[in-house]
Amino acid sequence: MLTPSQQAEARHLAQVYAQLPIEADRAEGVYLYSGGRRIIDFYGGHAVASLGYGHPDLLAALADQARSMYFQSNAVALQVRAQAADDLVAFAGGRLPRVFFVNSGAEANENALKIACRVTGRSKIVALEQGFHGRTAAAAAVTWGSQAWYGFPRQPFDVEFIPRDDAAAAARAIDGSTAAVIFEPVQGVGGAYDLAPDFVAALAAAARKSGALVIADEVQSGVGRSGQPFAVDLYGLVPDMLTTAKALGGGFPCSALLLSEALAAQLKPGELGTTFGGGPIACALVSTVLRVIGRDGLLANVRTLSAGLRERAVTGPVESVQGQGFLLGLRCRRPAKDVQAELLARDILVGTSSDPKVVRLLPPLTLAREHVDALVAALADLD
Ligand SMILES: Cc1ncc(COP(=O)(O)O)c(C=O)c1O
């Protein structure tokens, strides 16, 4: 049965989403509210609500920036944009010192893939099975299973998919025709699956050996979600390019491509561009998200609560836990969809993934111990 909002949307919106059977009139902190109901949100609007909902620092930054300058394009240099780039580079440890701001995860990946092909003059991209990189032409071409919905008459480059954690396959696939390898260090849609460190090292080594570039897609795993600034930090890897989005603006649409100096030096004016990317509101919010993560010790919060969750979540239908930080997959003995519905009936919202047995958790980095306790108690209550 459709909810009242679903019925309203059905009037004119393209019906392309499978939706959750809940109403949400309001959101605050880590909670969604509907009438008298309060739901703990372990899904965070697809990993976007990094600071939860209605965070006072974000609201203040939004209002201040909107009043002083609502929008301006990249044709005019802005202090707020320079500051956001400075903050993001510093947050990422300074090892990828150039930033190109865009608007969505797919757009960041599209640009990374374009740069890889352009700079290397090569035409093959190696990607991972179960990987998800977006729905635009190039991003979808490297997304596992996209044949089912790709739609374009041809792909922009050759793509070879390799099984995750198969180092021998990586060594075979990455060759002199490979422009880049693109992968999520912790696969999101694929089931909050953290790649084996040995595999990531082998992937990077094979790329370096054949002159291919390494693109880390941290659209979902980035900006503190792994318990580190970026998940590549868990692997001791410095990629040539890193894309990030979702949590970056705390809910305001924005994304970024971080680049090595060597790659950025090969870009000329006019080769990349965007109207909305790097807009002043987005930039003010990027700086705010990063500042609050540092000020409030949110990386440590993620690490501590994630460790507790890992220990305690193997209960009820859950047989094991995978992933990192606040990108966790609860592998269940029975369909994740059923577990999701049963948790929702107990006012806890979780996600699913392309793995039918994995429930995905992507809560705000501001989650507290009491919310973990509530999830563990609800899981223990299920078969
Ligand atoms: C790892 C990853 N890359 C790219 C994307 C695409 O991002 P967007 O929907 O903002 O285009 C997603 C979205 O889920 C993602 O999880």
PDBQT file of the ligand as one rigid body, heavy atoms in Angstrom, charges set to zero:
ROOT
HETATM    1  C1  LIG A 401      30.607   4.735  -4.355  1.00  0.00    +0.000 C 
HETATM    2  C2  LIG A 401      29.643   5.576  -5.144  1.00  0.00    +0.000 A 
HETATM    3  N1  LIG A 401      30.080   6.238  -6.224  1.00  0.00    +0.000 NA
HETATM    4  C3  LIG A 401      29.261   7.035  -6.942  1.00  0.00    +0.000 A 
HETATM    5  C4  LIG A 401      27.931   7.187  -6.609  1.00  0.00    +0.000 A 
HETATM    6  C5  LIG A 401      27.054   8.081  -7.419  1.00  0.00    +0.000 C 
HETATM    7  O1  LIG A 401      26.792   9.232  -6.697  1.00  0.00    +0.000 OA
HETATM    8  P1  LIG A 401      25.587  10.219  -7.132  1.00  0.00    +0.000 P 
HETATM    9  O2  LIG A 401      24.319   9.482  -6.881  1.00  0.00    +0.000 OA
HETATM   10  O3  LIG A 401      25.775  11.415  -6.264  1.00  0.00    +0.000 OA
HETATM   11  O4  LIG A 401      25.806  10.535  -8.575  1.00  0.00    +0.000 OA
HETATM   12  C6  LIG A 401      27.437   6.506  -5.485  1.00  0.00    +0.000 A 
HETATM   13  C7  LIG A 401      26.013   6.638  -5.104  1.00  0.00    +0.000 C 
HETATM   14  O5  LIG A 401      25.484   5.850  -4.371  1.00  0.00    +0.000 OA
HETATM   15  C8  LIG A 401      28.303   5.688  -4.735  1.00  0.00    +0.000 A 
HETATM   16  O6  LIG A 401      27.884   5.022  -3.656  1.00  0.00    +0.000 OA
ENDROOT
TORSDOF 0
